[in-house]
Amino acid sequence: MSVDDSPADVERFLKGREQPWAQAFLGSWADDTVARAYGIESIPAVLLLDPDGKIIARDMRGEAIARVVASALEGKP
């Protein structure tokens, strides 16, 4: 999810980059309510959410992301 000033900023950043995941534009950081709702105070922030939007894990980096996602897909806490 992007907290840039305009969708064009996101498009410029992504141009020529292979991104296998969906991108969402939230608007400017100052106006965004989604980041605030999830307690995000800085970026980048990595959160894993369940289908209901509940945070399963946060602050993962590197290989930990793959492990946590695999565990969640297997139904393990």
mmCIF file as gemmi writes it, N, C-alpha and C atoms, coordinates in Angstrom:
data_model
loop_
_atom_site.group_PDB
_atom_site.id
_atom_site.type_symbol
_atom_site.label_atom_id
_atom_site.label_alt_id
_atom_site.label_comp_id
_atom_site.label_asym_id
_atom_site.label_entity_id
_atom_site.label_seq_id
_atom_site.pdbx_PDB_ins_code
_atom_site.Cartn_x
_atom_site.Cartn_y
_atom_site.Cartn_z
_atom_site.occupancy
_atom_site.B_iso_or_equiv
_atom_site.pdbx_formal_charge
_atom_site.auth_seq_id
_atom_site.auth_asym_id
_atom_site.pdbx_PDB_model_num
ATOM 1 N N . MET Axp A 1 ? 0.853 -1.164 0 1 0 ? 1 A 1
ATOM 2 C CA . MET Axp A 1 ? 0 0 0 1 0 ? 1 A 1
ATOM 3 C C . MET Axp A 1 ? 0.898 1.226 0 1 0 ? 1 A 1
ATOM 4 N N . SER Axp A 2 ? 0.505 2.166 -0.753 1 0 ? 2 A 1
ATOM 5 C CA . SER Axp A 2 ? 1.307 3.364 -0.928 1 0 ? 2 A 1
ATOM 6 C C . SER Axp A 2 ? 0.683 4.553 -0.207 1 0 ? 2 A 1
ATOM 7 N N . VAL Axp A 3 ? 1.515 5.32 0.462 1 0 ? 3 A 1
ATOM 8 C CA . VAL Axp A 3 ? 1.077 6.567 1.089 1 0 ? 3 A 1
ATOM 9 C C . VAL Axp A 3 ? 1.847 7.719 0.436 1 0 ? 3 A 1
ATOM 10 N N . ASP Axp A 4 ? 1.707 7.805 -0.867 1 0 ? 4 A 1
ATOM 11 C CA . ASP Axp A 4 ? 2.337 8.866 -1.65 1 0 ? 4 A 1
ATOM 12 C C . ASP Axp A 4 ? 1.327 9.979 -1.893 1 0 ? 4 A 1
ATOM 13 N N . ASP Axp A 5 ? 1.834 11.071 -2.458 1 0 ? 5 A 1
ATOM 14 C CA . ASP Axp A 5 ? 0.96 12.213 -2.714 1 0 ? 5 A 1
ATOM 15 C C . ASP Axp A 5 ? 0.021 12.008 -3.897 1 0 ? 5 A 1
ATOM 16 N N . SER Axp A 6 ? 0.415 11.155 -4.856 1 0 ? 6 A 1
ATOM 17 C CA . SER Axp A 6 ? -0.459 10.937 -6.007 1 0 ? 6 A 1
ATOM 18 C C . SER Axp A 6 ? -0.235 9.542 -6.581 1 0 ? 6 A 1
ATOM 19 N N . PRO Axp A 7 ? -1.242 9.003 -7.27 1 0 ? 7 A 1
ATOM 20 C CA . PRO Axp A 7 ? -1.065 7.704 -7.913 1 0 ? 7 A 1
ATOM 21 C C . PRO Axp A 7 ? 0.075 7.719 -8.925 1 0 ? 7 A 1
ATOM 22 N N . ALA Axp A 8 ? 0.343 8.863 -9.532 1 0 ? 8 A 1
ATOM 23 C CA . ALA Axp A 8 ? 1.435 8.965 -10.504 1 0 ? 8 A 1
ATOM 24 C C . ALA Axp A 8 ? 2.789 8.691 -9.843 1 0 ? 8 A 1
ATOM 25 N N . ASP Axp A 9 ? 2.95 9.094 -8.572 1 0 ? 9 A 1
ATOM 26 C CA . ASP Axp A 9 ? 4.194 8.81 -7.846 1 0 ? 9 A 1
ATOM 27 C C . ASP Axp A 9 ? 4.413 7.303 -7.744 1 0 ? 9 A 1
ATOM 28 N N . VAL Axp A 10 ? 3.354 6.582 -7.449 1 0 ? 10 A 1
ATOM 29 C CA . VAL Axp A 10 ? 3.433 5.121 -7.335 1 0 ? 10 A 1
ATOM 30 C C . VAL Axp A 10 ? 3.748 4.508 -8.693 1 0 ? 10 A 1
ATOM 31 N N . GLU Axp A 11 ? 3.07 4.964 -9.716 1 0 ? 11 A 1
ATOM 32 C CA . GLU Axp A 11 ? 3.291 4.437 -11.065 1 0 ? 11 A 1
ATOM 33 C C . GLU Axp A 11 ? 4.737 4.652 -11.509 1 0 ? 11 A 1
ATOM 34 N N . ARG Axp A 12 ? 5.297 5.834 -11.221 1 0 ? 12 A 1
ATOM 35 C CA . ARG Axp A 12 ? 6.694 6.1 -11.584 1 0 ? 12 A 1
ATOM 36 C C . ARG Axp A 12 ? 7.635 5.16 -10.841 1 0 ? 12 A 1
ATOM 37 N N . PHE Axp A 13 ? 7.382 4.95 -9.563 1 0 ? 13 A 1
ATOM 38 C CA . PHE Axp A 13 ? 8.228 4.058 -8.772 1 0 ? 13 A 1
ATOM 39 C C . PHE Axp A 13 ? 8.183 2.63 -9.302 1 0 ? 13 A 1
ATOM 40 N N . LEU Axp A 14 ? 6.996 2.159 -9.653 1 0 ? 14 A 1
ATOM 41 C CA . LEU Axp A 14 ? 6.827 0.769 -10.081 1 0 ? 14 A 1
ATOM 42 C C . LEU Axp A 14 ? 7.278 0.511 -11.514 1 0 ? 14 A 1
ATOM 43 N N . LYS Axp A 15 ? 7.384 1.556 -12.316 1 0 ? 15 A 1
ATOM 44 C CA . LYS Axp A 15 ? 7.739 1.376 -13.72 1 0 ? 15 A 1
ATOM 45 C C . LYS Axp A 15 ? 9.086 0.649 -13.838 1 0 ? 15 A 1
ATOM 46 N N . GLY Axp A 16 ? 9.065 -0.467 -14.569 1 0 ? 16 A 1
ATOM 47 C CA . GLY Axp A 16 ? 10.27 -1.254 -14.783 1 0 ? 16 A 1
ATOM 48 C C . GLY Axp A 16 ? 10.614 -2.202 -13.647 1 0 ? 16 A 1
ATOM 49 N N . ARG Axp A 17 ? 9.831 -2.183 -12.584 1 0 ? 17 A 1
ATOM 50 C CA . ARG Axp A 17 ? 10.049 -3.098 -11.46 1 0 ? 17 A 1
ATOM 51 C C . ARG Axp A 17 ? 9.011 -4.209 -11.533 1 0 ? 17 A 1
ATOM 52 N N . GLU Axp A 18 ? 9.435 -5.409 -11.267 1 0 ? 18 A 1
ATOM 53 C CA . GLU Axp A 18 ? 8.504 -6.529 -11.261 1 0 ? 18 A 1
ATOM 54 C C . GLU Axp A 18 ? 7.945 -6.679 -9.848 1 0 ? 18 A 1
ATOM 55 N N . GLN Axp A 19 ? 6.676 -6.421 -9.684 1 0 ? 19 A 1
ATOM 56 C CA . GLN Axp A 19 ? 6.013 -6.522 -8.384 1 0 ? 19 A 1
ATOM 57 C C . GLN Axp A 19 ? 4.947 -7.61 -8.469 1 0 ? 19 A 1
ATOM 58 N N . PRO Axp A 20 ? 5.151 -8.761 -7.82 1 0 ? 20 A 1
ATOM 59 C CA . PRO Axp A 20 ? 4.201 -9.866 -7.942 1 0 ? 20 A 1
ATOM 60 C C . PRO Axp A 20 ? 2.951 -9.715 -7.067 1 0 ? 20 A 1
ATOM 61 N N . TRP Axp A 21 ? 2.859 -8.636 -6.328 1 0 ? 21 A 1
ATOM 62 C CA . TRP Axp A 21 ? 1.708 -8.453 -5.453 1 0 ? 21 A 1
ATOM 63 C C . TRP Axp A 21 ? 0.916 -7.226 -5.894 1 0 ? 21 A 1
ATOM 64 N N . ALA Axp A 22 ? -0.299 -7.163 -5.418 1 0 ? 22 A 1
ATOM 65 C CA . ALA Axp A 22 ? -1.174 -6.038 -5.753 1 0 ? 22 A 1
ATOM 66 C C . ALA Axp A 22 ? -0.691 -4.768 -5.055 1 0 ? 22 A 1
ATOM 67 N N . GLN Axp A 23 ? -0.907 -3.65 -5.698 1 0 ? 23 A 1
ATOM 68 C CA . GLN Axp A 23 ? -0.558 -2.352 -5.138 1 0 ? 23 A 1
ATOM 69 C C . GLN Axp A 23 ? -1.841 -1.58 -4.849 1 0 ? 23 A 1
ATOM 70 N N . ALA Axp A 24 ? -1.843 -0.839 -3.76 1 0 ? 24 A 1
ATOM 71 C CA . ALA Axp A 24 ? -2.989 0.001 -3.427 1 0 ? 24 A 1
ATOM 72 C C . ALA Axp A 24 ? -2.481 1.4 -3.094 1 0 ? 24 A 1
ATOM 73 N N . PHE Axp A 25 ? -3.206 2.396 -3.514 1 0 ? 25 A 1
ATOM 74 C CA . PHE Axp A 25 ? -2.868 3.789 -3.245 1 0 ? 25 A 1
ATOM 75 C C . PHE Axp A 25 ? -3.784 4.303 -2.144 1 0 ? 25 A 1
ATOM 76 N N . LEU Axp A 26 ? -3.204 4.747 -1.027 1 0 ? 26 A 1
ATOM 77 C CA . LEU Axp A 26 ? -3.995 5.217 0.108 1 0 ? 26 A 1
ATOM 78 C C . LEU Axp A 26 ? -4.113 6.729 0.185 1 0 ? 26 A 1
ATOM 79 N N . GLY Axp A 27 ? -3.326 7.428 -0.606 1 0 ? 27 A 1
ATOM 80 C CA . GLY Axp A 27 ? -3.303 8.886 -0.518 1 0 ? 27 A 1
ATOM 81 C C . GLY Axp A 27 ? -2.085 9.324 0.27 1 0 ? 27 A 1
ATOM 82 N N . SER Axp A 28 ? -2.029 10.58 0.588 1 0 ? 28 A 1
ATOM 83 C CA . SER Axp A 28 ? -0.858 11.097 1.295 1 0 ? 28 A 1
ATOM 84 C C . SER Axp A 28 ? -0.825 10.59 2.732 1 0 ? 28 A 1
ATOM 85 N N . TRP Axp A 29 ? 0.382 10.487 3.253 1 0 ? 29 A 1
ATOM 86 C CA . TRP Axp A 29 ? 0.604 10.004 4.627 1 0 ? 29 A 1
ATOM 87 C C . TRP Axp A 29 ? -0.223 10.816 5.623 1 0 ? 29 A 1
ATOM 88 N N . ALA Axp A 30 ? -0.269 12.105 5.448 1 0 ? 30 A 1
ATOM 89 C CA . ALA Axp A 30 ? -0.971 12.98 6.395 1 0 ? 30 A 1
ATOM 90 C C . ALA Axp A 30 ? -2.47 12.714 6.445 1 0 ? 30 A 1
ATOM 91 N N . ASP Axp A 31 ? -3.042 12.253 5.337 1 0 ? 31 A 1
ATOM 92 C CA . ASP Axp A 31 ? -4.492 12.056 5.26 1 0 ? 31 A 1
ATOM 93 C C . ASP Axp A 31 ? -4.935 10.606 5.425 1 0 ? 31 A 1
ATOM 94 N N . ASP Axp A 32 ? -3.983 9.685 5.481 1 0 ? 32 A 1
ATOM 95 C CA . ASP Axp A 32 ? -4.323 8.261 5.478 1 0 ? 32 A 1
ATOM 96 C C . ASP Axp A 32 ? -4.864 7.797 6.824 1 0 ? 32 A 1
ATOM 97 N N . THR Axp A 33 ? -5.976 7.077 6.782 1 0 ? 33 A 1
ATOM 98 C CA . THR Axp A 33 ? -6.551 6.52 8.01 1 0 ? 33 A 1
ATOM 99 C C . THR Axp A 33 ? -6.204 5.043 8.185 1 0 ? 33 A 1
ATOM 100 N N . VAL Axp A 34 ? -5.854 4.36 7.093 1 0 ? 34 A 1
ATOM 101 C CA . VAL Axp A 34 ? -5.546 2.929 7.168 1 0 ? 34 A 1
ATOM 102 C C . VAL Axp A 34 ? -4.278 2.696 7.98 1 0 ? 34 A 1
ATOM 103 N N . ALA Axp A 35 ? -3.214 3.419 7.663 1 0 ? 35 A 1
ATOM 104 C CA . ALA Axp A 35 ? -1.961 3.257 8.402 1 0 ? 35 A 1
ATOM 105 C C . ALA Axp A 35 ? -2.173 3.554 9.884 1 0 ? 35 A 1
ATOM 106 N N . ARG Axp A 36 ? -2.907 4.598 10.171 1 0 ? 36 A 1
ATOM 107 C CA . ARG Axp A 36 ? -3.192 4.933 11.573 1 0 ? 36 A 1
ATOM 108 C C . ARG Axp A 36 ? -3.981 3.836 12.268 1 0 ? 36 A 1
ATOM 109 N N . ALA Axp A 37 ? -4.956 3.256 11.566 1 0 ? 37 A 1
ATOM 110 C CA . ALA Axp A 37 ? -5.791 2.211 12.156 1 0 ? 37 A 1
ATOM 111 C C . ALA Axp A 37 ? -4.97 0.985 12.54 1 0 ? 37 A 1
ATOM 112 N N . TYR Axp A 38 ? -3.892 0.723 11.79 1 0 ? 38 A 1
ATOM 113 C CA . TYR Axp A 38 ? -3.042 -0.434 12.073 1 0 ? 38 A 1
ATOM 114 C C . TYR Axp A 38 ? -1.804 -0.062 12.89 1 0 ? 38 A 1
ATOM 115 N N . GLY Axp A 39 ? -1.731 1.158 13.372 1 0 ? 39 A 1
ATOM 116 C CA . GLY Axp A 39 ? -0.625 1.564 14.221 1 0 ? 39 A 1
ATOM 117 C C . GLY Axp A 39 ? 0.702 1.708 13.49 1 0 ? 39 A 1
ATOM 118 N N . ILE Axp A 40 ? 0.651 1.988 12.2 1 0 ? 40 A 1
ATOM 119 C CA . ILE Axp A 40 ? 1.879 2.15 11.422 1 0 ? 40 A 1
ATOM 120 C C . ILE Axp A 40 ? 2.38 3.574 11.613 1 0 ? 40 A 1
ATOM 121 N N . GLU Axp A 41 ? 3.607 3.67 12.108 1 0 ? 41 A 1
ATOM 122 C CA . GLU Axp A 41 ? 4.184 4.985 12.374 1 0 ? 41 A 1
ATOM 123 C C . GLU Axp A 41 ? 5.327 5.327 11.431 1 0 ? 41 A 1
ATOM 124 N N . SER Axp A 42 ? 5.819 4.335 10.692 1 0 ? 42 A 1
ATOM 125 C CA . SER Axp A 42 ? 6.891 4.587 9.739 1 0 ? 42 A 1
ATOM 126 C C . SER Axp A 42 ? 6.799 3.564 8.615 1 0 ? 42 A 1
ATOM 127 N N . ILE Axp A 43 ? 7.459 3.881 7.503 1 0 ? 43 A 1
ATOM 128 C CA . ILE Axp A 43 ? 7.457 2.968 6.381 1 0 ? 43 A 1
ATOM 129 C C . ILE Axp A 43 ? 8.892 2.683 5.964 1 0 ? 43 A 1
ATOM 130 N N . PRO Axp A 44 ? 9.184 1.504 5.457 1 0 ? 44 A 1
ATOM 131 C CA . PRO Axp A 44 ? 8.217 0.46 5.138 1 0 ? 44 A 1
ATOM 132 C C . PRO Axp A 44 ? 7.736 -0.248 6.401 1 0 ? 44 A 1
ATOM 133 N N . ALA Axp A 45 ? 6.538 -0.746 6.343 1 0 ? 45 A 1
ATOM 134 C CA . ALA Axp A 45 ? 5.962 -1.546 7.418 1 0 ? 45 A 1
ATOM 135 C C . ALA Axp A 45 ? 5.44 -2.831 6.79 1 0 ? 45 A 1
ATOM 136 N N . VAL Axp A 46 ? 5.722 -3.944 7.416 1 0 ? 46 A 1
ATOM 137 C CA . VAL Axp A 46 ? 5.276 -5.239 6.902 1 0 ? 46 A 1
ATOM 138 C C . VAL Axp A 46 ? 4.295 -5.84 7.903 1 0 ? 46 A 1
ATOM 139 N N . LEU Axp A 47 ? 3.073 -6.044 7.438 1 0 ? 47 A 1
ATOM 140 C CA . LEU Axp A 47 ? 2.024 -6.648 8.263 1 0 ? 47 A 1
ATOM 141 C C . LEU Axp A 47 ? 1.441 -7.82 7.502 1 0 ? 47 A 1
ATOM 142 N N . LEU Axp A 48 ? 1.099 -8.879 8.226 1 0 ? 48 A 1
ATOM 143 C CA . LEU Axp A 48 ? 0.351 -9.987 7.642 1 0 ? 48 A 1
ATOM 144 C C . LEU Axp A 48 ? -1.021 -9.955 8.283 1 0 ? 48 A 1
ATOM 145 N N . LEU Axp A 49 ? -2.05 -9.825 7.444 1 0 ? 49 A 1
ATOM 146 C CA . LEU Axp A 49 ? -3.427 -9.726 7.929 1 0 ? 49 A 1
ATOM 147 C C . LEU Axp A 49 ? -4.199 -10.978 7.579 1 0 ? 49 A 1
ATOM 148 N N . ASP Axp A 50 ? -5.141 -11.356 8.45 1 0 ? 50 A 1
ATOM 149 C CA . ASP Axp A 50 ? -6.026 -12.469 8.113 1 0 ? 50 A 1
ATOM 150 C C . ASP Axp A 50 ? -7.169 -11.931 7.253 1 0 ? 50 A 1
ATOM 151 N N . PRO Axp A 51 ? -8.046 -12.801 6.759 1 0 ? 51 A 1
ATOM 152 C CA . PRO Axp A 51 ? -9.133 -12.33 5.885 1 0 ? 51 A 1
ATOM 153 C C . PRO Axp A 51 ? -10.046 -11.294 6.522 1 0 ? 51 A 1
ATOM 154 N N . ASP Axp A 52 ? -10.082 -11.241 7.857 1 0 ? 52 A 1
ATOM 155 C CA . ASP Axp A 52 ? -10.919 -10.263 8.548 1 0 ? 52 A 1
ATOM 156 C C . ASP Axp A 52 ? -10.192 -8.96 8.833 1 0 ? 52 A 1
ATOM 157 N N . GLY Axp A 53 ? -8.92 -8.866 8.418 1 0 ? 53 A 1
ATOM 158 C CA . GLY Axp A 53 ? -8.148 -7.651 8.647 1 0 ? 53 A 1
ATOM 159 C C . GLY Axp A 53 ? -7.413 -7.621 9.965 1 0 ? 53 A 1
ATOM 160 N N . LYS Axp A 54 ? -7.448 -8.717 10.717 1 0 ? 54 A 1
ATOM 161 C CA . LYS Axp A 54 ? -6.736 -8.802 11.995 1 0 ? 54 A 1
ATOM 162 C C . LYS Axp A 54 ? -5.251 -9.04 11.723 1 0 ? 54 A 1
ATOM 163 N N . ILE Axp A 55 ? -4.395 -8.346 12.475 1 0 ? 55 A 1
ATOM 164 C CA . ILE Axp A 55 ? -2.953 -8.513 12.304 1 0 ? 55 A 1
ATOM 165 C C . ILE Axp A 55 ? -2.518 -9.862 12.862 1 0 ? 55 A 1
ATOM 166 N N . ILE Axp A 56 ? -1.908 -10.678 12.001 1 0 ? 56 A 1
ATOM 167 C CA . ILE Axp A 56 ? -1.352 -11.975 12.409 1 0 ? 56 A 1
ATOM 168 C C . ILE Axp A 56 ? 0.096 -11.8 12.836 1 0 ? 56 A 1
ATOM 169 N N . ALA Axp A 57 ? 0.84 -10.985 12.095 1 0 ? 57 A 1
ATOM 170 C CA . ALA Axp A 57 ? 2.248 -10.74 12.401 1 0 ? 57 A 1
ATOM 171 C C . ALA Axp A 57 ? 2.629 -9.368 11.876 1 0 ? 57 A 1
ATOM 172 N N . ARG Axp A 58 ? 3.671 -8.796 12.477 1 0 ? 58 A 1
ATOM 173 C CA . ARG Axp A 58 ? 4.155 -7.497 12.028 1 0 ? 58 A 1
ATOM 174 C C . ARG Axp A 58 ? 5.656 -7.397 12.245 1 0 ? 58 A 1
ATOM 175 N N . ASP Axp A 59 ? 6.256 -6.416 11.611 1 0 ? 59 A 1
ATOM 176 C CA . ASP Axp A 59 ? 7.684 -6.132 11.76 1 0 ? 59 A 1
ATOM 177 C C . ASP Axp A 59 ? 8.577 -7.285 11.338 1 0 ? 59 A 1
ATOM 178 N N . MET Axp A 60 ? 8.184 -8.018 10.311 1 0 ? 60 A 1
ATOM 179 C CA . MET Axp A 60 ? 9.003 -9.109 9.784 1 0 ? 60 A 1
ATOM 180 C C . MET Axp A 60 ? 9.961 -8.539 8.752 1 0 ? 60 A 1
ATOM 181 N N . ARG Axp A 61 ? 11.099 -9.201 8.591 1 0 ? 61 A 1
ATOM 182 C CA . ARG Axp A 61 ? 12.073 -8.813 7.576 1 0 ? 61 A 1
ATOM 183 C C . ARG Axp A 61 ? 12.665 -10.072 6.954 1 0 ? 61 A 1
ATOM 184 N N . GLY Axp A 62 ? 13.094 -9.959 5.724 1 0 ? 62 A 1
ATOM 185 C CA . GLY Axp A 62 ? 13.816 -11.032 5.048 1 0 ? 62 A 1
ATOM 186 C C . GLY Axp A 62 ? 13.081 -12.358 5.033 1 0 ? 62 A 1
ATOM 187 N N . GLU Axp A 63 ? 13.813 -13.417 5.371 1 0 ? 63 A 1
ATOM 188 C CA . GLU Axp A 63 ? 13.261 -14.777 5.309 1 0 ? 63 A 1
ATOM 189 C C . GLU Axp A 63 ? 12.136 -15.008 6.311 1 0 ? 63 A 1
ATOM 190 N N . ALA Axp A 64 ? 12.073 -14.194 7.339 1 0 ? 64 A 1
ATOM 191 C CA . ALA Axp A 64 ? 10.995 -14.341 8.326 1 0 ? 64 A 1
ATOM 192 C C . ALA Axp A 64 ? 9.63 -14.142 7.675 1 0 ? 64 A 1
ATOM 193 N N . ILE Axp A 65 ? 9.559 -13.285 6.666 1 0 ? 65 A 1
ATOM 194 C CA . ILE Axp A 65 ? 8.281 -13.054 5.982 1 0 ? 65 A 1
ATOM 195 C C . ILE Axp A 65 ? 7.784 -14.352 5.356 1 0 ? 65 A 1
ATOM 196 N N . ALA Axp A 66 ? 8.661 -15.049 4.631 1 0 ? 66 A 1
ATOM 197 C CA . ALA Axp A 66 ? 8.274 -16.306 3.976 1 0 ? 66 A 1
ATOM 198 C C . ALA Axp A 66 ? 7.854 -17.347 5.01 1 0 ? 66 A 1
ATOM 199 N N . ARG Axp A 67 ? 8.567 -17.435 6.114 1 0 ? 67 A 1
ATOM 200 C CA . ARG Axp A 67 ? 8.222 -18.42 7.156 1 0 ? 67 A 1
ATOM 201 C C . ARG Axp A 67 ? 6.852 -18.135 7.766 1 0 ? 67 A 1
ATOM 202 N N . VAL Axp A 68 ? 6.597 -16.886 8.081 1 0 ? 68 A 1
ATOM 203 C CA . VAL Axp A 68 ? 5.325 -16.518 8.723 1 0 ? 68 A 1
ATOM 204 C C . VAL Axp A 68 ? 4.159 -16.724 7.754 1 0 ? 68 A 1
ATOM 205 N N . VAL Axp A 69 ? 4.338 -16.346 6.495 1 0 ? 69 A 1
ATOM 206 C CA . VAL Axp A 69 ? 3.273 -16.543 5.504 1 0 ? 69 A 1
ATOM 207 C C . VAL Axp A 69 ? 3.017 -18.039 5.304 1 0 ? 69 A 1
ATOM 208 N N . ALA Axp A 70 ? 4.067 -18.842 5.165 1 0 ? 70 A 1
ATOM 209 C CA . ALA Axp A 70 ? 3.89 -20.29 4.997 1 0 ? 70 A 1
ATOM 210 C C . ALA Axp A 70 ? 3.162 -20.886 6.188 1 0 ? 70 A 1
ATOM 211 N N . SER Axp A 71 ? 3.535 -20.469 7.374 1 0 ? 71 A 1
ATOM 212 C CA . SER Axp A 71 ? 2.887 -20.967 8.59 1 0 ? 71 A 1
ATOM 213 C C . SER Axp A 71 ? 1.406 -20.588 8.614 1 0 ? 71 A 1
ATOM 214 N N . ALA Axp A 72 ? 1.1 -19.358 8.237 1 0 ? 72 A 1
ATOM 215 C CA . ALA Axp A 72 ? -0.289 -18.919 8.213 1 0 ? 72 A 1
ATOM 216 C C . ALA Axp A 72 ? -1.102 -19.694 7.183 1 0 ? 72 A 1
ATOM 217 N N . LEU Axp A 73 ? -0.504 -19.974 6.033 1 0 ? 73 A 1
ATOM 218 C CA . LEU Axp A 73 ? -1.205 -20.747 5.002 1 0 ? 73 A 1
ATOM 219 C C . LEU Axp A 73 ? -1.443 -22.19 5.421 1 0 ? 73 A 1
ATOM 220 N N . GLU Axp A 74 ? -0.59 -22.705 6.291 1 0 ? 74 A 1
ATOM 221 C CA . GLU Axp A 74 ? -0.77 -24.061 6.799 1 0 ? 74 A 1
ATOM 222 C C . GLU Axp A 74 ? -1.738 -24.088 7.977 1 0 ? 74 A 1
ATOM 223 N N . GLY Axp A 75 ? -2.202 -22.92 8.409 1 0 ? 75 A 1
ATOM 224 C CA . GLY Axp A 75 ? -3.157 -22.839 9.504 1 0 ? 75 A 1
ATOM 225 C C . GLY Axp A 75 ? -2.538 -22.91 10.88 1 0 ? 75 A 1
ATOM 226 N N . LYS Axp A 76 ? -1.229 -22.647 10.973 1 0 ? 76 A 1
ATOM 227 C CA . LYS Axp A 76 ? -0.549 -22.651 12.273 1 0 ? 76 A 1
ATOM 228 C C . LYS Axp A 76 ? -0.486 -21.225 12.809 1 0 ? 76 A 1
ATOM 229 N N . PRO Axp A 77 ? -0.594 -21.081 14.111 1 0 ? 77 A 1
ATOM 230 C CA . PRO Axp A 77 ? -0.502 -19.718 14.679 1 0 ? 77 A 1
ATOM 231 C C . PRO Axp A 77 ? 0.889 -19.141 14.571 1 0 ? 77 A 1
